[in-house]
Every structure is written in C-alpha cells, then in structure tokens.
C-alpha cells in the first residue's frame, strides 16, 4: 500500500543547481528591467503635462509668425524716418 502513495524525487543535485542558476539569471534580468522602468517613470514625472506642451507649441508658432511679419515689414528705422517726414510736411 505504501508504494501507491509514495513519491519519487527524480531530480538530482545537478538539476537543482541548473534550476537555481536559471532562476538567478531571471531575477537579475527582472531587477534590471525594474530599474529601467523606474528611471522612465521618473523622467515622465518631470515632464510638463501634454496640455502645457500644446500651449507652449502654440506660443512658439505665434512667435515665429510675428518674427516672419517683422522680417517682411519695413525696418523700424524706415518707419521712423517716414513718420518724421510726415510731421514736417504737416507742419509746413
């Protein structure tokens, strides 16, 4: 009767050592992956929210448009000269 209830352990000491070695390698890989995920999480915590980035992008676009308009329009010196000439002609 005892033979029907008994278990036979078939693993040898070498098999157990290989299993422990494989588990150790997996543990090291998981720890490295966890470190990478923690670093990525910290980086995302320091980033501004998406809405703020969109607002800042809009501001950048407005600044570029203003700079483009300033480059297209006559220089400020010409405008001052033109205004001063108009004042002289009005006064005369």
CORLIN-V158252 format. One record per residue. N is the residue number from 1. RES is the residue in three letters. BURIAL is + if it has 9 or more other ideal C-beta (glycine too) atoms within 8 Angstrom, else -. Layout:
<<N/RES/BURIAL> <N/RES/BURIAL>>
This chain:
<<1/UNK/-> <2/UNK/-> <3/UNK/-> <4/UNK/-> <5/UNK/-> <6/UNK/-> <7/UNK/-> <8/UNK/-> <9/UNK/-> <10/UNK/-> <11/UNK/-> <12/UNK/-> <13/UNK/-> <14/UNK/-> <15/UNK/-> <16/UNK/+> <17/UNK/-> <18/UNK/-> <19/UNK/+> <20/UNK/-> <21/UNK/-> <22/UNK/-> <23/UNK/-> <24/UNK/-> <25/UNK/-> <26/UNK/-> <27/UNK/-> <28/UNK/-> <29/UNK/-> <30/UNK/-> <31/UNK/-> <32/UNK/-> <33/UNK/-> <34/UNK/-> <35/UNK/-> <36/UNK/-> <37/UNK/-> <38/UNK/-> <39/UNK/-> <40/UNK/-> <41/UNK/-> <42/UNK/-> <43/UNK/-> <44/UNK/-> <45/UNK/-> <46/UNK/-> <47/UNK/-> <48/UNK/-> <49/UNK/-> <50/UNK/-> <51/UNK/-> <52/UNK/-> <53/UNK/+> <54/UNK/-> <55/UNK/-> <56/UNK/+> <57/UNK/-> <58/UNK/-> <59/UNK/-> <60/UNK/-> <61/UNK/-> <62/UNK/-> <63/UNK/-> <64/UNK/-> <65/UNK/-> <66/UNK/-> <67/UNK/-> <68/UNK/-> <69/UNK/-> <70/UNK/-> <71/UNK/-> <72/UNK/-> <73/UNK/-> <74/UNK/-> <75/UNK/-> <76/UNK/-> <77/UNK/-> <78/UNK/-> <79/UNK/+> <80/UNK/-> <81/UNK/-> <82/UNK/-> <83/UNK/-> <84/UNK/-> <85/UNK/-> <86/UNK/-> <87/UNK/-> <88/UNK/-> <89/UNK/-> <90/UNK/-> <91/UNK/-> <92/UNK/->>
